[in-house]
Amino acid sequence: MIKKIGVIISLMLCCFIYMKGQDMDMDMSQRLTSQGAWFLFSVRTEEKVGEEILTQVEFFKRDDISSLFFDDENKLYTVFSKYSSDIYEDRWKLVDDTHFVMVSPTDGASQIVEILEIDDSKLVLRNCGDIENGTSCSLYTYFSTKEGWLPDSEIDSLNTAGIIQVDEMTP
């Protein structure tokens, strides 16, 4: 009798683990889409040209409208108000639990974006690309709400750092 119970529990555990594994893509997709808008807090840009690595971090104020919205129909809406208040619509598709691809419907350009961190309050994304004589990577930090956002005076102070030189790029 004890062996039968052990076999039944083992089968149930295996089924649970298998089903949990099958839902991984759907879970990440749901995590991205169920949030609603993600509000851009900072962008860290690192450029490596030859042996030189330059870094700039830009922080965004509470009233800035830069944001990201993942749609259930594989549409991705972004606003990056540093350049304009236009809303861009791209297509997106989850590649695995840590990457998705974005494709522009206008020119077909695509980029792979890495999901470095996601929870109920924070989303951190990174994408890299080649530039003349080097590489450029941008690390985007989004929050699910603007509650507790830093005051404008602190944002202004953080943004005065400008461009700095570092020894290595962020892993």
Secondary structure as the mmCIF struct_conf table of DSSP 4:
data_model
#
loop_
_struct_conf.conf_type_id
_struct_conf.id
_struct_conf.beg_label_comp_id
_struct_conf.beg_label_asym_id
_struct_conf.beg_label_seq_id
_struct_conf.end_label_comp_id
_struct_conf.end_label_asym_id
_struct_conf.end_label_seq_id
HELX_RH_AL_P HELX_RH_AL_P1 ILE A 2 GLN A 22
TURN_TY1_P TURN_TY1_P1 ASP A 23 ASP A 23
HELX_RH_AL_P HELX_RH_AL_P2 MET A 24 SER A 34
TURN_TY1_P TURN_TY1_P2 GLN A 35 GLN A 35
STRN STRN1 ALA A 37 VAL A 49
TURN_TY1_P TURN_TY1_P3 GLY A 50 GLU A 51
STRN STRN2 GLU A 52 PHE A 59
TURN_TY1_P TURN_TY1_P4 ARG A 62 ASP A 63
STRN STRN3 SER A 67 PHE A 70
TURN_TY1_P TURN_TY1_P5 ASP A 72 GLU A 73
BEND BEND1 ASN A 74 ASN A 74
STRN STRN4 LYS A 75 VAL A 79
TURN_TY1_P TURN_TY1_P6 SER A 81 TYR A 83
BEND BEND2 SER A 85 SER A 85
HELX_LH_PP_P HELX_LH_PP_P1 ASP A 86 ILE A 87
STRN STRN5 TYR A 88 ASP A 96
TURN_TY1_P TURN_TY1_P7 ASP A 97 THR A 98
STRN STRN6 HIS A 99 VAL A 103
TURN_TY1_P TURN_TY1_P8 PRO A 105 ASP A 107
STRN STRN7 SER A 110 ILE A 118
BEND BEND3 ASP A 120 SER A 121
STRN STRN8 LYS A 122 ILE A 131
TURN_TY1_P TURN_TY1_P9 GLU A 132 ASN A 133
STRN STRN9 GLY A 134 PHE A 143
BEND BEND4 SER A 144 SER A 144
TURN_TY1_P TURN_TY1_P10 GLU A 147 GLY A 148
HELX_LH_PP_P HELX_LH_PP_P2 TRP A 149 PRO A 151
HELX_RH_AL_P HELX_RH_AL_P3 ASP A 152 ASN A 159
TURN_TY1_P TURN_TY1_P11 THR A 160 ALA A 161
STRN STRN10 ILE A 163 VAL A 166
BEND BEND5 ASP A 167 GLU A 168
#
